Amino acid sequence: MRTMPKAAFSPPSTVGHGSDMMPNHALVLSSGGIDSTTCLALAVAEHGAANVLSLSIYYGQKHRVELQAAHAVAQFYCIRQIEFDLSPVLRFSNCALLNGSSQSISHDSYGEQVAENGCRIATYVPFRNGLMLSAAASLAQSLYEQEPCTLYLGAHQDDAAGNAYADCSLPFLEHIGQAIQIGTYGNVRLAAPFAHCNKAAVVARGLELGAPYHLTWSCYEGGERPCGECATCRDRAAAFAANGVADPALARWTSKGLEGPR
């Protein structure tokens, strides 16, 4: 396995407290899901809430439930939240996640989709992470022109398995991390702290940090409650089950009389 250059792409250091906190700024790409919310919890622990900014991206998704979740998570931590609309860039894509797509969202697992269709699956959004990281790096340089900033991305190894999402792979993260560092005069560093972890390990870290999972949304389908059948719903359920805990969001849906996944 190739070693990641720490200056361009590396996991954050051990979580600090008090005077040990990292003094520089942090910008977290937040989708409102499990992985980015865990990143946000980690960034707050590392840098302090006053130094953390949440950035969410509307790229033409079929629903805005996940973006609403991202705003709720930002409010939980009392941090600034910015939302960009990058949907014009992807208006020609037929990705199943996007408005106007002729494709329906598959309810097969990622593994089943890769086995059937090859490495590229229907929910791959063209160069999404590259697009979002580029926008985030530009924002970081605009806000903190002469100050260091750590840019957090919640990609994990399950996303890269079978090359289902090529823009979550270690080679991609390594090289775009280097590009971000070079293009920002060394002021912005990419941190993908879960790139070597599976989703169960991400949830385990978030539970340690007290991440507000009750506010998060993962389902590809819109609606009042998750479908419980799409690939990301399956992965989420398996991650909580592996940790031996109930999904806190399911308890919230049940308390609303929605009885969990439909």
C-alpha positions as CSV (number, residue, x, y, z in Angstrom):
1,M,0.0,0.0,0.0
2,R,1.3,3.4,-0.9
3,T,2.2,5.8,1.9
4,M,0.2,9.1,1.8
5,P,2.3,12.3,2.0
6,K,1.3,13.8,5.3
7,A,1.7,17.4,4.1
8,A,-1.0,16.9,1.5
9,F,-3.3,14.1,2.7
10,S,-3.2,12.6,6.1
11,P,-5.6,11.8,9.0
12,P,-5.8,14.4,11.7
13,S,-3.7,13.9,14.9
14,T,-5.1,12.5,18.1
15,V,-8.0,14.5,19.2
16,G,-6.9,17.4,21.4
17,H,-8.5,19.1,24.3
18,G,-8.1,22.6,25.7
19,S,-4.7,24.2,24.9
20,D,-3.8,21.1,22.8
21,M,-6.4,21.9,20.1
22,M,-5.2,22.6,16.6
23,P,-5.2,26.5,16.3
24,N,-5.9,26.5,12.5
25,H,-9.3,26.6,10.8
26,A,-11.2,23.6,9.6
27,L,-13.7,23.3,6.8
28,V,-15.9,20.2,6.7
29,L,-17.8,19.0,3.6
30,S,-21.0,18.1,5.2
31,S,-23.8,16.1,3.5
32,G,-25.9,15.5,6.6
33,G,-24.9,11.8,6.6
34,I,-23.0,9.5,8.9
35,D,-19.5,10.0,7.5
36,S,-19.4,13.7,7.2
37,T,-21.1,14.2,10.5
38,T,-18.4,12.1,12.1
39,C,-15.8,14.3,10.4
40,L,-17.6,17.4,11.8
41,A,-17.5,15.9,15.3
42,L,-13.8,15.2,14.9
43,A,-13.1,18.7,13.5
44,V,-14.9,20.3,16.4
45,A,-12.9,18.2,18.9
46,E,-9.6,18.9,17.0
47,H,-10.1,22.7,16.4
48,G,-12.9,23.9,18.6
49,A,-16.3,24.9,17.3
50,A,-15.3,28.5,16.8
51,N,-12.8,27.5,14.2
52,V,-15.0,25.1,12.2
53,L,-17.0,25.9,9.1
54,S,-19.6,23.5,7.5
55,L,-20.0,23.5,3.7
56,S,-22.8,21.7,2.0
57,I,-23.3,21.2,-1.7
58,Y,-26.5,21.1,-3.7
59,Y,-25.6,19.3,-6.9
60,G,-29.0,18.5,-8.3
61,Q,-30.1,15.8,-5.9
62,K,-33.7,14.5,-6.2
63,H,-34.4,15.6,-2.6
64,R,-33.0,18.1,-0.1
65,V,-33.6,16.0,3.0
66,E,-29.8,15.4,3.4
67,L,-29.1,19.1,3.1
68,Q,-31.7,19.8,5.8
69,A,-29.9,17.3,8.0
70,A,-26.6,19.0,7.4
71,H,-28.0,22.3,8.5
72,A,-29.4,20.6,11.7
73,V,-26.0,19.2,12.5
74,A,-24.3,22.6,12.0
75,Q,-26.9,24.1,14.4
76,F,-26.2,21.4,16.9
77,Y,-22.6,22.4,17.0
78,C,-23.4,26.2,16.8
79,I,-21.1,26.6,13.8
80,R,-21.4,28.5,10.6
81,Q,-23.0,26.7,7.6
82,I,-22.6,27.7,4.0
83,E,-24.4,26.0,1.1
84,F,-23.3,26.1,-2.6
85,D,-25.4,25.3,-5.6
86,L,-23.2,23.4,-8.1
87,S,-26.1,21.8,-9.9
88,P,-25.4,23.5,-13.2
89,V,-22.2,21.6,-13.6
90,L,-24.0,18.3,-13.4
91,R,-27.1,19.2,-15.4
92,F,-26.0,16.9,-18.3
93,S,-25.5,13.8,-16.1
94,N,-27.9,10.9,-16.0
95,C,-26.8,9.8,-12.6
96,A,-29.7,8.1,-10.7
97,L,-29.4,10.5,-7.8
98,L,-30.1,13.6,-9.9
99,N,-33.2,15.4,-10.9
100,G,-34.1,14.6,-14.5
101,S,-32.4,11.3,-14.5
102,S,-34.0,8.5,-16.5
103,Q,-32.6,5.9,-14.0
104,S,-34.3,4.8,-10.8
105,I,-32.3,4.3,-7.6
106,S,-31.2,0.7,-7.3
107,H,-32.1,-1.1,-4.0
108,D,-29.3,-3.7,-4.6
109,S,-26.2,-3.5,-2.4
110,Y,-23.0,-1.8,-3.7
111,G,-21.4,-5.2,-4.0
112,E,-24.3,-6.6,-6.0
113,Q,-24.3,-3.5,-8.3
114,V,-20.5,-3.8,-8.9
115,A,-20.8,-7.5,-9.7
116,E,-23.6,-6.9,-12.1
117,N,-22.6,-3.7,-13.8
118,G,-18.8,-3.4,-13.3
119,C,-17.0,-0.8,-11.2
120,R,-19.2,2.2,-12.1
121,I,-22.6,2.1,-10.4
122,A,-25.7,4.2,-11.1
123,T,-25.3,6.4,-8.0
124,Y,-21.8,7.5,-9.0
125,V,-22.0,11.3,-9.5
126,P,-19.4,12.4,-12.1
127,F,-16.3,13.6,-10.2
128,R,-18.4,14.7,-7.3
129,N,-15.7,14.7,-4.7
130,G,-13.3,16.4,-7.1
131,L,-15.9,19.1,-7.8
132,M,-16.8,19.6,-4.1
133,L,-13.2,19.6,-2.9
134,S,-12.2,22.2,-5.5
135,A,-15.0,24.5,-4.4
136,A,-14.1,23.9,-0.8
137,A,-10.5,24.7,-1.3
138,S,-11.3,27.9,-3.1
139,L,-13.7,28.9,-0.3
140,A,-11.0,28.2,2.3
141,Q,-8.5,30.3,0.5
142,S,-11.0,33.1,0.1
143,L,-11.9,33.1,3.8
144,Y,-8.5,32.4,5.2
145,E,-6.1,33.7,2.7
146,Q,-3.0,33.8,4.8
147,E,-4.0,31.2,7.4
148,P,-3.8,27.4,7.4
149,C,-7.0,25.4,7.0
150,T,-7.7,21.7,7.2
151,L,-10.3,20.5,4.7
152,Y,-12.2,17.4,6.0
153,L,-13.7,14.8,3.7
154,G,-15.6,11.7,5.1
155,A,-14.6,9.2,2.4
156,H,-14.0,5.7,3.7
157,Q,-12.7,2.4,2.3
158,D,-16.2,0.9,1.8
159,D,-17.0,3.7,-0.7
160,A,-13.8,2.8,-2.7
161,A,-14.4,-1.0,-2.6
162,G,-14.6,-2.5,-6.0
163,N,-13.8,1.0,-7.3
164,A,-17.6,1.7,-7.0
165,Y,-16.7,5.4,-6.2
166,A,-13.3,6.1,-7.8
167,D,-13.2,9.6,-6.2
168,C,-13.1,8.0,-2.8
169,S,-10.1,5.8,-3.5
170,L,-6.7,6.3,-1.9
171,P,-4.9,7.3,-5.1
172,F,-7.6,9.9,-5.8
173,L,-7.3,11.4,-2.3
174,E,-3.5,11.4,-2.4
175,H,-3.3,13.2,-5.7
176,I,-6.1,15.7,-5.2
177,G,-4.6,16.4,-1.7
178,Q,-1.4,17.3,-3.4
179,A,-3.1,19.5,-6.0
180,I,-5.0,21.3,-3.2
181,Q,-1.8,21.9,-1.3
182,I,0.1,23.2,-4.3
183,G,-2.7,25.3,-5.6
184,T,-3.2,27.1,-2.2
185,Y,0.4,27.8,-1.5
186,G,0.4,25.1,1.2
187,N,-2.3,26.8,3.2
188,V,-5.0,24.1,2.7
189,R,-4.5,20.5,3.7
190,L,-6.9,17.7,2.9
191,A,-7.7,15.4,5.8
192,A,-9.6,12.1,5.0
193,P,-9.4,10.6,8.5
194,F,-11.5,7.5,7.6
195,A,-9.9,6.6,4.2
196,H,-8.5,3.4,5.8
197,C,-11.6,2.6,7.8
198,N,-14.9,0.8,7.0
199,K,-18.2,2.4,7.9
200,A,-18.5,0.4,11.1
201,A,-15.3,2.0,12.3
202,V,-16.5,5.4,11.3
203,V,-19.6,4.9,13.5
204,A,-17.5,3.6,16.3
205,R,-15.5,6.8,16.2
206,G,-18.6,9.0,16.0
207,L,-20.1,7.3,19.0
208,E,-16.9,8.0,21.0
209,L,-17.2,11.7,20.0
210,G,-20.9,11.9,20.7
211,A,-21.8,12.7,17.1
212,P,-25.5,13.7,16.7
213,Y,-26.4,10.8,14.6
214,H,-30.1,11.3,15.5
215,L,-30.1,14.3,13.2
216,T,-28.5,12.6,10.2
217,W,-29.9,11.3,6.9
218,S,-28.4,8.7,4.6
219,C,-31.2,7.3,2.4
220,Y,-31.0,8.0,-1.4
221,E,-34.8,8.2,-1.5
222,G,-36.6,11.3,-0.2
223,G,-39.6,11.2,2.1
224,E,-40.4,11.4,5.7
225,R,-38.4,8.3,6.6
226,P,-35.6,6.2,5.0
227,C,-36.5,3.4,2.7
228,G,-34.3,0.9,4.5
229,E,-33.6,-0.9,1.2
230,C,-31.2,1.2,-0.9
231,A,-27.4,0.5,-0.7
232,T,-26.7,3.4,1.7
233,C,-29.5,2.4,4.0
234,R,-28.2,-1.1,4.1
235,D,-24.6,0.1,4.9
236,R,-25.9,2.4,7.6
237,A,-27.9,-0.4,9.3
238,A,-24.9,-2.8,9.1
239,A,-22.5,-0.2,10.6
240,F,-24.7,0.4,13.7
241,A,-25.4,-3.3,14.1
242,A,-21.6,-4.0,14.0
243,N,-21.3,-1.6,16.9
244,G,-24.1,-3.3,18.8
245,V,-26.2,-0.1,19.1
246,A,-29.5,1.0,17.7
247,D,-29.5,3.7,15.0
248,P,-30.4,6.9,17.0
249,A,-32.2,8.4,14.0
250,L,-34.5,5.3,13.9
251,A,-35.6,6.1,17.4
252,R,-36.4,9.7,16.4
253,W,-38.5,8.6,13.4
254,T,-40.3,6.1,15.6
255,S,-41.0,8.8,18.2
256,K,-42.7,10.7,15.4
257,G,-44.9,7.7,14.7
258,L,-43.1,6.9,11.5
259,E,-42.0,3.4,12.6
260,G,-38.5,3.5,11.1
261,P,-37.8,2.5,7.6
262,R,-40.7,2.0,5.3
